[in-house]
């Protein structure tokens, strides 16, 4: 318990120290919220307004395939030890992902024209 409290204190002191060092080293003292960031051009529209709603369906598709790979690699390592239960659970997981892919297909995110 003492070691945990010492670690927490070290983290807090380290964060405060880094904050003090960064505020002492920076060149501009006020935030540059009204200035354009690297390009030098002023933005013409709000950052959130430029994304169309159809990209959310593409995001669901990406997450479905991404989560499939994240969980299938460790599953492939332990499937021989766990037996049929692991196979049944993986097919249940793939069924849930198939629901997401079916939704994306129905929304038309797989049409590229």
C-alpha positions in Angstrom: 0.0 0.0 0.0 2.9 2.4 0.8 4.5 1.6 -2.5 1.3 2.4 -4.3 0.9 5.8 -2.5 4.6 6.6 -3.3 4.0 5.8 -6.9 0.9 8.0 -7.0 2.8 10.8 -5.4 5.6 10.4 -7.8 3.2 10.6 -10.7 1.5 13.7 -9.4 4.8 15.5 -8.7 6.1 14.5 -12.1 3.0 15.8 -13.9 3.2 19.1 -12.0 6.9 19.4 -12.8 6.3 18.8 -16.5 3.5 21.4 -16.5 5.8 24.0 -14.8 8.6 23.2 -17.3 6.4 23.4 -20.3 4.9 26.8 -19.2 8.4 28.2 -18.6 9.8 27.1 -21.9 6.9 28.0 -24.3 7.4 31.1 -26.4 3.8 32.3 -26.6 2.0 33.0 -23.4 -1.6 33.3 -24.7 -3.4 30.4 -26.5 -3.6 30.7 -30.3 -7.2 29.8 -30.5 -8.0 32.4 -33.2 -5.1 31.7 -35.4 -4.9 29.0 -38.1 -2.7 26.0 -37.2 0.1 25.2 -39.8 -1.5 26.0 -43.1 -1.9 29.7 -42.6 -5.4 29.6 -44.1 -8.5 30.4 -42.1 -11.0 27.6 -41.9 -14.1 28.0 -44.1 -16.4 25.7 -42.1 -16.7 24.1 -38.7 -14.5 20.9 -38.3 -17.5 18.7 -37.4 -19.7 19.8 -40.3 -17.6 18.5 -43.1 -18.2 14.7 -42.4 -21.3 13.2 -44.0 -23.4 10.8 -42.0 -22.7 7.9 -44.3 -19.2 7.7 -43.0 -20.5 6.5 -39.7 -21.7 3.3 -41.4 -18.2 2.9 -42.9 -16.8 3.3 -39.3 -19.1 0.5 -38.1 -17.8 -1.7 -40.9 -14.2 -1.0 -40.0 -14.8 -1.6 -36.3 -16.5 -4.9 -37.1 -13.5 -6.2 -39.0 -11.0 -4.7 -36.6 -12.7 -6.3 -33.6 -12.8 -9.6 -35.4 -9.1 -9.6 -35.9 -8.3 -8.4 -32.3 -10.3 -11.3 -30.8 -9.5 -14.1 -33.3 -5.8 -14.1 -32.9 -5.8 -14.9 -29.1 -8.7 -17.2 -29.7 -6.7 -19.2 -32.2 -4.0 -19.8 -29.6 -6.4 -21.2 -26.9 -9.0 -22.9 -29.1 -7.3 -26.3 -28.9 -7.2 -26.2 -25.1 -10.8 -25.0 -24.6 -12.5 -27.3 -27.2 -16.0 -27.0 -28.5 -17.0 -24.2 -26.1 -14.5 -21.8 -27.7 -15.7 -22.6 -31.2 -19.3 -22.0 -30.1 -18.4 -18.7 -28.4 -16.5 -17.5 -31.5 -19.4 -18.3 -33.8 -21.6 -16.2 -31.4 -19.2 -13.4 -31.6 -19.0 -13.6 -35.4 -22.8 -13.6 -35.5 -22.9 -10.3 -33.6 -20.3 -8.8 -36.1 -22.4 -10.1 -39.0 -25.3 -8.1 -37.7 -23.2 -5.0 -37.9 -22.0 -5.8 -41.4 -25.6 -6.5 -42.5 -26.6 -3.1 -41.1 -23.8 -1.4 -43.0 -24.7 -3.3 -46.2 -28.4 -2.3 -45.8 -27.4 1.4 -45.3 -25.5 1.3 -48.6 -21.9 1.9 -47.2 -20.6 -0.9 -49.5 -21.7 0.9 -52.7 -18.8 3.0 -53.9 -20.6 4.6 -56.8 
